[in-house]
Structures are given as structure tokens and as C-alpha cells.
């Protein structure tokens, strides 16, 4: 049980740094296609986080 919460904290920290990296990449992007390419990995990180939360709750 304790390992799940530790993993949750690590996942939140990772998601925070992914968000910062995404914002930096969007600011430096030159077009809409580059923004889409940067958004997909960030979206996958969010989906992974949500799946983990659901499995932790149920």
C-alpha cells in the first residue's frame, strides 16, 4: 500500500516536469504541426496518470 502512494508522488512529480517541458516546447514551436507533435507525449502522460489513479481508487 505504501509503495502505491510513493509511486503516485513520483508520477505527479514526473507529470509536473512533463508539463513544464511541454510549455517550453510550445513557446518555441514554429507552427501548429509542431505543437501537435509536442502535445501527444504530454497527453499520454496525463492518460497514464489518470489510469493509475483509477486503479488506485478501485
MMTF fields as JSON, N, C-alpha, C and O atoms, coordinates in Angstrom:
{
  "mmtfVersion": "1.0.0",
  "mmtfProducer": "UNKNOWN",
  "numBonds": 231,
  "numAtoms": 232,
  "numGroups": 58,
  "numChains": 1,
  "numModels": 1,
  "chainsPerModel": [1],
  "groupsPerChain": [58],
  "chainIdList": ["A"],
  "bondAtomList": [4, 2, 8, 6, 12, 10, 16, 14, 20, 18, 24, 22, 28, 26, 32, 30, 36, 34, 40, 38, 44, 42, 48, 46, 52, 50, 56, 54, 60, 58, 64, 62, 68, 66, 72, 70, 76, 74, 80, 78, 84, 82, 88, 86, 92, 90, 96, 94, 100, 98, 104, 102, 108, 106, 112, 110, 116, 114, 120, 118, 124, 122, 128, 126, 132, 130, 136, 134, 140, 138, 144, 142, 148, 146, 152, 150, 156, 154, 160, 158, 164, 162, 168, 166, 172, 170, 176, 174, 180, 178, 184, 182, 188, 186, 192, 190, 196, 194, 200, 198, 204, 202, 208, 206, 212, 210, 216, 214, 220, 218, 224, 222, 228, 226],
  "bondOrderList": [1, 1, 1, 1, 1, 1, 1, 1, 1, 1, 1, 1, 1, 1, 1, 1, 1, 1, 1, 1, 1, 1, 1, 1, 1, 1, 1, 1, 1, 1, 1, 1, 1, 1, 1, 1, 1, 1, 1, 1, 1, 1, 1, 1, 1, 1, 1, 1, 1, 1, 1, 1, 1, 1, 1, 1, 1],
  "groupList": [{"groupName": "UNK", "atomNameList": ["N", "CA", "C", "O"], "elementList": ["N", "C", "C", "O"], "formalChargeList": [0, 0, 0, 0], "bondAtomList": [1, 0, 2, 1, 3, 2], "bondOrderList": [1, 1, 2], "singleLetterCode": "X", "chemCompType": "L-PEPTIDE LINKING"}],
  "groupTypeList": [0, 0, 0, 0, 0, 0, 0, 0, 0, 0, 0, 0, 0, 0, 0, 0, 0, 0, 0, 0, 0, 0, 0, 0, 0, 0, 0, 0, 0, 0, 0, 0, 0, 0, 0, 0, 0, 0, 0, 0, 0, 0, 0, 0, 0, 0, 0, 0, 0, 0, 0, 0, 0, 0, 0, 0, 0, 0],
  "groupIdList": [1, 2, 3, 4, 5, 6, 7, 8, 9, 10, 11, 12, 13, 14, 15, 16, 17, 18, 19, 20, 21, 22, 23, 24, 25, 26, 27, 28, 29, 30, 31, 32, 33, 34, 35, 36, 37, 38, 39, 40, 41, 42, 43, 44, 45, 46, 47, 48, 49, 50, 51, 52, 53, 54, 55, 56, 57, 58],
  "secStructList": [7, 2, 2, 2, 2, 2, 2, 2, 2, 2, 2, 2, 2, 2, 2, 2, 2, 2, 2, 2, 2, 2, 2, 2, 2, 2, 2, 2, 7, 7, 1, 2, 2, 2, 2, 2, 2, 2, 2, 2, 2, 2, 2, 2, 2, 2, 2, 2, 2, 2, 2, 2, 2, 2, 2, 2, 2, 7],
  "xCoordList": [0.821, 0.0, 0.865, 0.538, 1.94, 2.808, 3.522, 3.766, 3.855, 4.549, 3.667, 4.16, 2.376, 1.456, 1.447, 1.418, 1.472, 1.475, 2.815, 2.861, 3.881, 5.189, 5.232, 5.733, 4.706, 4.647, 3.757, 4.068, 2.667, 1.782, 2.512, 2.382, 3.264, 4.021, 5.055, 5.221, 5.745, 6.723, 6.062, 6.616, 4.9, 4.167, 3.704, 3.728, 3.288, 2.877, 4.08, 3.964, 5.206, 6.415, 6.805, 7.152, 6.746, 7.064, 6.098, 6.511, 4.829, 3.822, 4.068, 3.876, 4.488, 4.806, 5.949, 5.872, 7.004, 8.131, 7.799, 8.325, 6.939, 6.461, 5.671, 5.796, 4.859, 4.074, 4.979, 4.741, 6.016, 6.957, 7.675, 7.857, 8.08, 8.747, 7.799, 8.208, 6.534, 5.54, 5.347, 5.326, 5.207, 5.035, 6.226, 6.06, 7.423, 8.623, 8.659, 9.003, 8.309, 8.308, 7.24, 7.468, 6.093, 5.028, 5.441, 5.154, 6.103, 6.566, 7.584, 7.633, 8.391, 9.418, 8.937, 9.676, 7.718, 7.199, 6.932, 6.536, 7.158, 7.009, 5.681, 5.284, 4.999, 3.738, 2.807, 3.16, 1.619, 0.606, 1.008, 0.706, 1.674, 2.093, 3.111, 3.064, 4.018, 4.997, 4.317, 4.705, 3.307, 2.573, 1.873, 1.875, 1.273, 0.612, 1.609, 1.303, 2.801, 3.828, 4.297, 4.689, 4.268, 4.671, 3.537, 3.783, 2.293, 1.146, 0.889, 0.45, 1.161, 0.848, 1.572, 0.917, 2.894, 3.535, 3.007, 2.891, 2.692, 2.137, 0.762, 0.45, -0.052, -1.37, -1.266, -2.058, -0.313, -0.12, 0.296, -0.106, 1.089, 1.467, 0.245, 0.106, -0.624, -1.848, -2.736, -3.284, -2.884, -3.707, -3.143, -3.896, -1.828, -1.192, -1.456, -1.729, -1.377, -1.645, -3.087, -3.339, -4.025, -5.439, -5.729, -6.515, -5.109, -5.294, -4.77, -5.403, -3.627, -3.083, -3.998, -4.194, -4.563, -5.482, -6.714, -7.174, -7.234, -8.406, -8.078, -8.873, -6.915, -6.546, -6.254, -6.454, -5.788, -5.513, -6.817, -6.901, -7.809, -9.093, -9.887, -10.466, -9.913, -10.738, -9.922, -10.437],
  "yCoordList": [-1.198, 0.0, 1.262, 2.231, 1.265, 2.436, 2.678, 3.825, 1.612, 1.757, 2.426, 3.136, 2.197, 2.826, 4.34, 5.082, 4.796, 6.234, 6.85, 7.975, 6.137, 6.612, 6.729, 7.712, 5.726, 5.755, 6.898, 7.539, 7.161, 8.268, 9.601, 10.453, 9.791, 11.029, 11.182, 12.272, 10.111, 10.17, 10.468, 11.199, 9.912, 10.168, 11.617, 12.212, 12.186, 13.598, 14.501, 15.462, 14.195, 14.977, 14.875, 15.876, 13.682, 13.482, 14.245, 14.848, 14.222, 14.941, 16.445, 17.137, 16.955, 18.373, 18.767, 19.785, 17.961, 18.279, 18.09, 18.811, 17.134, 16.984, 18.214, 18.673, 18.748, 19.942, 21.142, 21.919, 21.292, 22.399, 22.262, 23.244, 21.043, 20.803, 21.076, 21.642, 20.674, 20.916, 22.415, 22.87, 23.18, 24.633, 25.278, 26.155, 24.845, 25.395, 25.051, 25.897, 23.827, 23.416, 24.139, 24.454, 24.402, 25.112, 26.559, 27.109, 27.161, 28.539, 28.624, 29.625, 27.586, 27.59, 26.996, 27.007, 26.481, 25.847, 26.898, 28.026, 26.498, 27.429, 27.283, 28.181, 26.192, 26.006, 25.086, 24.52, 24.955, 24.129, 22.648, 21.932, 22.201, 20.792, 20.461, 19.38, 21.375, 21.153, 21.103, 20.318, 21.935, 21.933, 20.595, 20.044, 20.072, 18.761, 17.67, 16.775, 17.74, 16.732, 16.8, 15.778, 17.959, 18.104, 17.733, 17.333, 17.867, 17.621, 16.131, 15.734, 15.315, 13.882, 13.201, 12.507, 13.366, 12.725, 13.252, 12.498, 14.546, 15.11, 14.523, 14.213, 14.368, 13.774, 12.329, 11.896, 11.584, 10.204, 10.135, 9.22, 11.087, 11.144, 11.39, 10.786, 12.271, 12.55, 11.317, 10.99, 10.63, 9.421, 8.352, 7.691, 8.179, 7.216, 7.565, 6.683, 8.832, 9.288, 8.992, 8.511, 9.273, 9.023, 7.535, 7.143, 6.716, 5.266, 4.784, 3.954, 5.293, 4.899, 5.322, 4.571, 6.547, 6.993, 6.095, 5.762, 5.712, 4.841, 3.494, 2.957, 2.948, 1.639, 1.765, 0.817, 2.924, 3.124, 3.235, 2.764, 3.847, 4.034, 2.726, 2.39, 1.997, 0.772, -0.413, -1.531],
  "zCoordList": [0.0, 0.0, 0.0, -0.686, 0.742, 0.806, -0.515, -0.889, -1.218, -2.485, -3.532, -4.409, -3.436, -4.387, -4.207, -5.189, -2.974, -2.74, -3.122, -3.618, -2.899, -3.328, -4.849, -5.394, -5.516, -6.969, -7.448, -8.452, -6.752, -7.099, -6.983, -7.862, -5.93, -5.757, -6.862, -7.411, -7.189, -8.27, -9.61, -10.431, -9.826, -11.065, -11.147, -12.225, -10.04, -10.016, -10.315, -11.075, -9.728, -9.992, -11.461, -12.088, -11.998, -13.414, -14.309, -15.3, -13.967, -14.746, -14.694, -15.695, -13.55, -13.425, -14.358, -15.047, -14.378, -15.236, -16.717, -17.565, -17.029, -18.405, -18.832, -19.967, -17.923, -18.22, -18.475, -19.4, -17.655, -17.86, -19.197, -19.917, -19.523, -20.802, -21.971, -22.985, -21.83, -22.869, -23.09, -24.234, -22.021, -22.158, -22.848, -23.696, -22.485, -23.11, -24.6, -25.425, -24.942, -26.337, -27.154, -28.322, -26.563, -27.277, -27.539, -28.602, -26.582, -26.782, -27.916, -28.631, -28.083, -29.122, -30.442, -31.426, -30.479, -31.693, -32.765, -32.471, -34.012, -35.115, -35.839, -36.583, -35.64, -36.335, -35.575, -34.54, -36.112, -35.453, -35.438, -34.483, -36.477, -36.54, -35.452, -34.865, -35.184, -34.107, -32.748, -31.882, -32.563, -31.293, -31.099, -29.999, -32.165, -32.075, -31.724, -30.937, -32.305, -32.023, -30.58, -30.014, -29.981, -28.581, -27.628, -26.49, -28.098, -27.242, -27.01, -25.93, -28.015, -27.923, -26.755, -25.978, -26.593, -25.427, -24.087, -23.12, -24.038, -22.804, -22.519, -21.369, -23.533, -23.372, -22.903, -22.065, -23.423, -22.988, -21.517, -20.799, -21.075, -19.658, -18.771, -17.708, -19.215, -18.458, -18.405, -17.352, -19.531, -19.576, -18.647, -17.931, -18.652, -17.753, -16.297, -15.484, -15.969, -14.608, -14.211, -13.106, -15.094, -14.793, -14.637, -13.774, -15.454, -15.329, -13.988, -13.335, -13.576, -12.283, -11.135, -10.18, -11.237, -10.196, -10.116, -9.024, -11.247, -11.247, -10.619, -9.848, -10.945, -10.367, -8.867, -8.108, -8.455, -7.028, -6.235, -5.1, -6.822, -6.147, -6.094, -5.061, -7.196, -7.265, -7.02, -7.037]
}
